[in-house]
Amino acid sequence: MKTETGFTRREALAAGVLLPLLLSGLRGAEAEKSEAATVLASPRDQRLKFGVATYSFRQLSLDATIDALRKLQVTSVSAFWAHLPLLGGTPEACRIAADQFRRAGIAIASTGVVKFTGDQAAARNAFDCARAAGLSLLACTIAEKPAARIFSHLESLTREYRIRLAIHNHGPEDPYYASPYDVWKDVQSLDPAIGLCLDVGHATRAGVDVPEAVVRCRTRLYDVHLKDTLSPNGDKKDLGVELGYGRVDVRGIVAALVQIGYTGQVGLEDEVVSPDPLPGVASSYGYMRGVLAGLPA
């Protein structure tokens, strides 16, 4: 199947290195051992730092999620709240969870989306938890308007804790931040510690030319969630699919990120509901790595 950019999934997966791992899960332990060795021996493209948003494994426990990430050889994540309880949890619980990731060789580049309201005590607790977990960036959403009072408090917390925030756009159903440009507009007057988490699937549904948005918002682009969708522009229901099967210009986005010299994590976020998310995540993770490998040096 051709994508909108003329790049087939077969070509992308052939250029990637994780398809053998996807297949190994279907063929047994001996095949897994052999093909995992092939993955380990494969060269890795260093132009972007790929990771996974653990929201992709939201139905799994922390232990099962870490096991899946190790099978995929993922070394960087955005940790979902079910795996790292920043809101409503305790600093000690977050420290323990973060240590579990790190013992498995997995760095926490950012978080799943932390919802901030006017509750200043809850916001401070989230920062306490983030500091205990050793985090330097939180992806977040602002769930109330007017946002000026909330931003004032959050700016103070970013300075006190030296932790940055990346505001996440959520598509047409988000009354405040449907588009990355809605975030861009609001952060211009804020401390540079507050920037943007670009969700490419939601931005696509909002009718945004995402590669162009990457370039225009580059100075405040701190986090990226990479996904695909079948939903048309303006649709408030997201029909998530594996990368390469939907409308998102994955190749154009990856090329734009390389063009601007983006140094943050590009986190795969698989929103397909499945009792076993690993095969779909493996397919998409291999696809995005194949897209990068297929770009000119």
C-alpha beads as a LAMMPS data file, in Angstrom:
LAMMPS data file: protein, C-alpha beads

297 atoms
296 bonds

1 atom types
1 bond types

-500.0 500.0 xlo xhi
-500.0 500.0 ylo yhi
-500.0 500.0 zlo zhi

Masses

1 110.0

Atoms # bond

1 1 1 0.000 0.000 0.000
2 1 1 1.364 3.413 -0.984
3 1 1 1.307 6.253 1.510
4 1 1 0.391 9.787 0.470
5 1 1 4.113 10.436 -0.070
6 1 1 4.563 7.407 -2.344
7 1 1 6.516 5.412 0.256
8 1 1 5.201 1.881 0.756
9 1 1 5.068 0.138 4.101
10 1 1 7.031 -2.713 2.554
11 1 1 9.833 -0.326 1.550
12 1 1 9.880 1.339 4.947
13 1 1 9.918 -1.920 6.845
14 1 1 12.596 -3.335 4.582
15 1 1 14.766 -0.325 5.355
16 1 1 14.063 -0.620 9.087
17 1 1 15.493 -3.103 11.514
18 1 1 12.543 -4.052 13.702
19 1 1 10.479 -6.098 11.293
20 1 1 12.505 -9.223 12.190
21 1 1 11.551 -8.659 15.796
22 1 1 7.867 -8.441 14.890
23 1 1 8.137 -11.699 12.983
24 1 1 10.093 -13.372 15.744
25 1 1 7.163 -13.012 18.083
26 1 1 5.155 -15.142 15.689
27 1 1 7.682 -17.935 15.093
28 1 1 8.926 -19.061 18.455
29 1 1 11.899 -18.813 20.773
30 1 1 14.628 -20.067 18.402
31 1 1 13.644 -17.643 15.669
32 1 1 13.452 -14.868 18.228
33 1 1 16.971 -15.540 19.441
34 1 1 18.401 -15.535 15.912
35 1 1 16.516 -12.501 14.655
36 1 1 17.118 -10.460 17.798
37 1 1 20.834 -10.903 17.102
38 1 1 20.229 -9.490 13.616
39 1 1 18.515 -6.453 15.127
40 1 1 21.367 -5.872 17.549
41 1 1 23.885 -6.027 14.721
42 1 1 21.974 -3.560 12.532
43 1 1 23.283 0.009 12.203
44 1 1 21.108 2.668 13.801
45 1 1 20.425 6.018 12.183
46 1 1 21.454 8.683 14.693
47 1 1 19.792 11.679 13.028
48 1 1 16.741 11.435 15.300
49 1 1 16.115 9.932 18.716
50 1 1 13.185 7.544 18.418
51 1 1 11.238 6.293 21.400
52 1 1 7.783 5.108 22.403
53 1 1 5.006 6.784 24.362
54 1 1 3.991 4.091 26.839
55 1 1 0.384 5.106 26.281
56 1 1 0.805 2.587 23.453
57 1 1 0.856 -0.085 26.195
58 1 1 -1.823 1.508 28.365
59 1 1 -3.596 -1.839 28.876
60 1 1 -0.445 -3.447 30.264
61 1 1 1.157 -3.278 33.693
62 1 1 4.477 -1.516 34.189
63 1 1 6.338 -4.839 34.262
64 1 1 4.650 -6.060 31.068
65 1 1 5.288 -2.709 29.376
66 1 1 8.979 -2.796 30.219
67 1 1 9.179 -6.363 28.935
68 1 1 7.592 -5.287 25.637
69 1 1 9.943 -2.307 25.321
70 1 1 12.973 -4.511 25.887
71 1 1 11.806 -6.876 23.144
72 1 1 11.605 -3.912 20.812
73 1 1 14.988 -2.610 22.002
74 1 1 13.425 0.740 22.834
75 1 1 15.735 2.825 25.016
76 1 1 13.689 6.022 25.432
77 1 1 10.049 6.617 26.405
78 1 1 7.386 9.113 27.278
79 1 1 5.916 7.537 30.379
80 1 1 2.110 7.335 30.608
81 1 1 0.519 8.141 33.967
82 1 1 -0.524 4.494 34.502
83 1 1 3.176 3.621 34.459
84 1 1 4.464 6.781 36.197
85 1 1 1.735 8.325 38.429
86 1 1 2.648 12.019 38.290
87 1 1 -0.862 13.236 39.080
88 1 1 -2.357 11.720 42.198
89 1 1 0.717 9.621 42.927
90 1 1 3.538 10.152 45.396
91 1 1 7.156 11.151 44.771
92 1 1 8.291 7.806 46.165
93 1 1 6.015 5.817 43.853
94 1 1 7.326 7.806 40.874
95 1 1 10.924 7.306 41.936
96 1 1 10.393 3.543 42.159
97 1 1 8.674 3.400 38.747
98 1 1 11.394 5.505 37.115
99 1 1 14.053 3.250 38.613
100 1 1 12.333 0.247 37.035
101 1 1 12.600 1.844 33.609
102 1 1 16.241 2.779 34.105
103 1 1 17.273 -0.628 35.400
104 1 1 15.928 -1.992 32.116
105 1 1 18.107 0.460 30.193
106 1 1 15.190 2.736 29.287
107 1 1 15.500 6.503 29.712
108 1 1 12.430 8.648 30.380
109 1 1 12.575 11.534 27.915
110 1 1 9.172 12.951 28.837
111 1 1 5.785 11.944 30.160
112 1 1 2.386 11.125 28.836
113 1 1 0.064 14.082 28.993
114 1 1 -0.245 15.603 32.475
115 1 1 -3.438 17.600 32.861
116 1 1 -3.039 20.938 34.666
117 1 1 -5.947 22.954 36.024
118 1 1 -6.105 25.827 38.491
119 1 1 -5.331 23.376 41.319
120 1 1 -1.932 24.653 42.413
121 1 1 -1.397 21.918 45.005
122 1 1 -1.909 19.225 42.365
123 1 1 0.498 21.013 40.017
124 1 1 3.175 21.194 42.695
125 1 1 2.701 17.528 43.512
126 1 1 3.227 16.676 39.834
127 1 1 6.501 18.606 39.860
128 1 1 7.544 16.932 43.127
129 1 1 6.863 13.559 41.515
130 1 1 8.727 14.550 38.355
131 1 1 11.762 15.646 40.338
132 1 1 11.739 12.405 42.324
133 1 1 11.643 10.503 39.030
134 1 1 14.573 12.523 37.673
135 1 1 12.604 14.060 34.805
136 1 1 13.476 17.220 32.907
137 1 1 10.395 17.522 30.646
138 1 1 6.657 17.007 31.125
139 1 1 4.195 16.841 28.241
140 1 1 1.016 18.472 29.479
141 1 1 -2.342 19.975 28.648
142 1 1 -4.068 23.008 30.124
143 1 1 -7.610 21.964 30.955
144 1 1 -9.083 25.313 31.994
145 1 1 -9.377 28.823 30.588
146 1 1 -8.448 31.562 31.032
147 1 1 -4.954 30.088 31.107
148 1 1 -3.076 33.213 32.255
149 1 1 -3.362 32.382 35.965
150 1 1 -2.414 28.741 35.377
151 1 1 0.558 29.716 33.236
152 1 1 1.801 32.160 35.836
153 1 1 1.946 29.380 38.424
154 1 1 3.469 26.877 35.982
155 1 1 6.177 29.336 34.940
156 1 1 7.109 29.702 38.584
157 1 1 7.281 25.930 39.011
158 1 1 9.454 25.446 35.915
159 1 1 11.976 27.913 37.326
160 1 1 11.897 26.414 40.822
161 1 1 12.231 22.781 39.703
162 1 1 14.172 23.376 36.464
163 1 1 11.722 21.146 34.599
164 1 1 10.368 22.168 31.190
165 1 1 6.795 21.792 29.967
166 1 1 5.571 20.837 26.475
167 1 1 1.907 21.658 25.847
168 1 1 0.173 18.975 23.802
169 1 1 -2.334 19.721 21.016
170 1 1 -5.361 17.408 21.057
171 1 1 -7.183 17.983 17.777
172 1 1 -10.628 19.405 16.944
173 1 1 -12.188 18.116 20.165
174 1 1 -9.817 20.248 22.281
175 1 1 -11.509 23.620 22.931
176 1 1 -8.183 25.287 23.738
177 1 1 -5.349 23.556 21.874
178 1 1 -6.691 21.858 18.774
179 1 1 -3.679 22.839 16.670
180 1 1 0.029 23.250 17.422
181 1 1 -0.402 26.858 16.334
182 1 1 -2.833 27.405 19.219
183 1 1 -0.024 26.351 21.561
184 1 1 2.533 28.382 19.614
185 1 1 0.444 31.524 20.012
186 1 1 0.091 31.124 23.772
187 1 1 3.702 30.264 24.585
188 1 1 5.221 33.273 22.800
189 1 1 4.820 35.446 25.893
190 1 1 5.893 32.727 28.331
191 1 1 9.212 31.622 29.733
192 1 1 11.160 29.544 27.152
193 1 1 10.849 26.604 29.561
194 1 1 7.281 26.194 28.244
195 1 1 6.944 24.949 24.693
196 1 1 5.128 22.477 22.487
197 1 1 4.503 18.744 22.337
198 1 1 3.444 18.200 18.728
199 1 1 0.956 15.370 18.291
200 1 1 1.049 14.800 14.547
201 1 1 -2.158 12.749 14.320
202 1 1 -4.268 15.305 16.150
203 1 1 -2.631 18.117 14.172
204 1 1 -3.489 16.349 10.921
205 1 1 -7.148 16.085 11.978
206 1 1 -7.034 19.808 12.748
207 1 1 -6.121 20.438 9.091
208 1 1 -2.503 21.399 9.776
209 1 1 0.350 20.895 7.312
210 1 1 2.473 19.147 9.931
211 1 1 5.907 19.304 8.238
212 1 1 5.373 23.060 7.862
213 1 1 4.357 23.297 11.542
214 1 1 7.559 21.494 12.551
215 1 1 9.601 24.182 10.817
216 1 1 7.521 27.132 12.004
217 1 1 7.405 26.001 15.640
218 1 1 10.957 24.669 15.827
219 1 1 12.249 27.079 18.474
220 1 1 9.684 25.831 21.007
221 1 1 9.330 22.227 19.820
222 1 1 10.306 20.074 22.801
223 1 1 8.454 16.787 22.227
224 1 1 6.807 14.890 19.357
225 1 1 4.147 12.170 19.380
226 1 1 4.192 10.285 16.078
227 1 1 1.043 8.400 15.061
228 1 1 -1.268 7.851 12.119
229 1 1 -4.999 8.332 11.633
230 1 1 -7.772 7.637 9.143
231 1 1 -9.949 10.483 10.422
232 1 1 -10.701 13.328 7.983
233 1 1 -9.975 16.969 8.744
234 1 1 -12.243 18.366 11.435
235 1 1 -13.305 14.955 12.740
236 1 1 -13.478 14.862 16.541
237 1 1 -13.135 11.072 16.637
238 1 1 -9.623 9.756 16.089
239 1 1 -9.453 6.536 14.051
240 1 1 -5.929 5.460 14.876
241 1 1 -4.019 3.005 12.660
242 1 1 -0.451 1.743 12.449
243 1 1 2.005 4.073 10.732
244 1 1 1.735 4.052 6.954
245 1 1 -1.924 3.033 6.786
246 1 1 -3.444 6.464 7.403
247 1 1 -3.362 10.079 6.256
248 1 1 -0.371 11.387 8.204
249 1 1 2.631 12.463 6.108
250 1 1 5.113 10.453 8.159
251 1 1 7.969 10.836 5.682
252 1 1 7.456 14.597 5.386
253 1 1 7.384 14.991 9.166
254 1 1 10.510 12.906 9.722
255 1 1 12.304 14.844 6.961
256 1 1 11.271 18.172 8.532
257 1 1 12.545 17.060 11.956
258 1 1 15.881 16.143 10.407
259 1 1 15.928 19.466 8.544
260 1 1 15.578 21.538 11.732
261 1 1 18.088 19.431 13.650
262 1 1 15.489 18.340 16.199
263 1 1 17.178 16.827 19.266
264 1 1 14.189 15.781 21.390
265 1 1 12.466 12.423 21.388
266 1 1 10.194 11.358 18.535
267 1 1 7.839 9.108 20.466
268 1 1 5.675 6.570 18.651
269 1 1 2.174 6.704 20.133
270 1 1 0.011 3.801 18.995
271 1 1 -3.664 4.443 19.782
272 1 1 -4.997 1.268 18.173
273 1 1 -6.980 -0.718 20.757
274 1 1 -5.715 -4.301 20.842
275 1 1 -5.502 -7.050 23.464
276 1 1 -1.873 -7.510 22.351
277 1 1 -0.394 -4.153 21.317
278 1 1 3.146 -5.453 20.718
279 1 1 2.831 -6.542 17.037
280 1 1 1.239 -3.245 15.994
281 1 1 3.756 -1.158 17.929
282 1 1 6.622 -3.211 16.479
283 1 1 5.299 -2.686 12.951
284 1 1 4.958 1.084 13.410
285 1 1 8.304 1.425 15.184
286 1 1 10.025 -0.419 12.363
287 1 1 8.169 1.703 9.815
288 1 1 9.311 5.031 11.243
289 1 1 12.887 3.814 11.489
290 1 1 12.652 2.623 7.902
291 1 1 11.378 6.035 6.802
292 1 1 14.375 7.708 8.438
293 1 1 16.788 5.203 6.906
294 1 1 15.267 5.896 3.493
295 1 1 15.950 9.652 3.637
296 1 1 19.026 11.014 1.867
297 1 1 22.067 11.333 4.094

Bonds

1 1 1 2
2 1 2 3
3 1 3 4
4 1 4 5
5 1 5 6
6 1 6 7
7 1 7 8
8 1 8 9
9 1 9 10
10 1 10 11
11 1 11 12
12 1 12 13
13 1 13 14
14 1 14 15
15 1 15 16
16 1 16 17
17 1 17 18
18 1 18 19
19 1 19 20
20 1 20 21
21 1 21 22
22 1 22 23
23 1 23 24
24 1 24 25
25 1 25 26
26 1 26 27
27 1 27 28
28 1 28 29
29 1 29 30
30 1 30 31
31 1 31 32
32 1 32 33
33 1 33 34
34 1 34 35
35 1 35 36
36 1 36 37
37 1 37 38
38 1 38 39
39 1 39 40
40 1 40 41
41 1 41 42
42 1 42 43
43 1 43 44
44 1 44 45
45 1 45 46
46 1 46 47
47 1 47 48
48 1 48 49
49 1 49 50
50 1 50 51
51 1 51 52
52 1 52 53
53 1 53 54
54 1 54 55
55 1 55 56
56 1 56 57
57 1 57 58
58 1 58 59
59 1 59 60
60 1 60 61
61 1 61 62
62 1 62 63
63 1 63 64
64 1 64 65
65 1 65 66
66 1 66 67
67 1 67 68
68 1 68 69
69 1 69 70
70 1 70 71
71 1 71 72
72 1 72 73
73 1 73 74
74 1 74 75
75 1 75 76
76 1 76 77
77 1 77 78
78 1 78 79
79 1 79 80
80 1 80 81
81 1 81 82
82 1 82 83
83 1 83 84
84 1 84 85
85 1 85 86
86 1 86 87
87 1 87 88
88 1 88 89
89 1 89 90
90 1 90 91
91 1 91 92
92 1 92 93
93 1 93 94
94 1 94 95
95 1 95 96
96 1 96 97
97 1 97 98
98 1 98 99
99 1 99 100
100 1 100 101
101 1 101 102
102 1 102 103
103 1 103 104
104 1 104 105
105 1 105 106
106 1 106 107
107 1 107 108
108 1 108 109
109 1 109 110
110 1 110 111
111 1 111 112
112 1 112 113
113 1 113 114
114 1 114 115
115 1 115 116
116 1 116 117
117 1 117 118
118 1 118 119
119 1 119 120
120 1 120 121
121 1 121 122
122 1 122 123
123 1 123 124
124 1 124 125
125 1 125 126
126 1 126 127
127 1 127 128
128 1 128 129
129 1 129 130
130 1 130 131
131 1 131 132
132 1 132 133
133 1 133 134
134 1 134 135
135 1 135 136
136 1 136 137
137 1 137 138
138 1 138 139
139 1 139 140
140 1 140 141
141 1 141 142
142 1 142 143
143 1 143 144
144 1 144 145
145 1 145 146
146 1 146 147
147 1 147 148
148 1 148 149
149 1 149 150
150 1 150 151
151 1 151 152
152 1 152 153
153 1 153 154
154 1 154 155
155 1 155 156
156 1 156 157
157 1 157 158
158 1 158 159
159 1 159 160
160 1 160 161
161 1 161 162
162 1 162 163
163 1 163 164
164 1 164 165
165 1 165 166
166 1 166 167
167 1 167 168
168 1 168 169
169 1 169 170
170 1 170 171
171 1 171 172
172 1 172 173
173 1 173 174
174 1 174 175
175 1 175 176
176 1 176 177
177 1 177 178
178 1 178 179
179 1 179 180
180 1 180 181
181 1 181 182
182 1 182 183
183 1 183 184
184 1 184 185
185 1 185 186
186 1 186 187
187 1 187 188
188 1 188 189
189 1 189 190
190 1 190 191
191 1 191 192
192 1 192 193
193 1 193 194
194 1 194 195
195 1 195 196
196 1 196 197
197 1 197 198
198 1 198 199
199 1 199 200
200 1 200 201
201 1 201 202
202 1 202 203
203 1 203 204
204 1 204 205
205 1 205 206
206 1 206 207
207 1 207 208
208 1 208 209
209 1 209 210
210 1 210 211
211 1 211 212
212 1 212 213
213 1 213 214
214 1 214 215
215 1 215 216
216 1 216 217
217 1 217 218
218 1 218 219
219 1 219 220
220 1 220 221
221 1 221 222
222 1 222 223
223 1 223 224
224 1 224 225
225 1 225 226
226 1 226 227
227 1 227 228
228 1 228 229
229 1 229 230
230 1 230 231
231 1 231 232
232 1 232 233
233 1 233 234
234 1 234 235
235 1 235 236
236 1 236 237
237 1 237 238
238 1 238 239
239 1 239 240
240 1 240 241
241 1 241 242
242 1 242 243
243 1 243 244
244 1 244 245
245 1 245 246
246 1 246 247
247 1 247 248
248 1 248 249
249 1 249 250
250 1 250 251
251 1 251 252
252 1 252 253
253 1 253 254
254 1 254 255
255 1 255 256
256 1 256 257
257 1 257 258
258 1 258 259
259 1 259 260
260 1 260 261
261 1 261 262
262 1 262 263
263 1 263 264
264 1 264 265
265 1 265 266
266 1 266 267
267 1 267 268
268 1 268 269
269 1 269 270
270 1 270 271
271 1 271 272
272 1 272 273
273 1 273 274
274 1 274 275
275 1 275 276
276 1 276 277
277 1 277 278
278 1 278 279
279 1 279 280
280 1 280 281
281 1 281 282
282 1 282 283
283 1 283 284
284 1 284 285
285 1 285 286
286 1 286 287
287 1 287 288
288 1 288 289
289 1 289 290
290 1 290 291
291 1 291 292
292 1 292 293
293 1 293 294
294 1 294 295
295 1 295 296
296 1 296 297
